[in-house]
């Protein structure tokens, strides 16, 4: 009898990018265009008016799911804006 071989299927790593605006999506599209050896599928799902805390929770949830790595790209001006909008005496997120 012939022994059966176990064929190992290597799955390619999957990455998630959480961004806070359209500019960051453009960065990823340019990365895909200029680095042709990278196999990227970009599915833009821009969160509408999500706070930094909401985005952070999304990153945590994605990291626990099927993704190998999760990258969070956010503009510093968004962080500064949310910090300014926080009322005095109220805890910043």
Secondary structure, 3 states (H helix, E strand, C coil): CCCCCCCCCCCCCCEEEEECCHHHHHHHHHHHHHCCCCCCCCCCCCCCCCCHHHHHHHHHHHHHCCCCEEEEECCHHHHHHHHHHCCCCCCCC
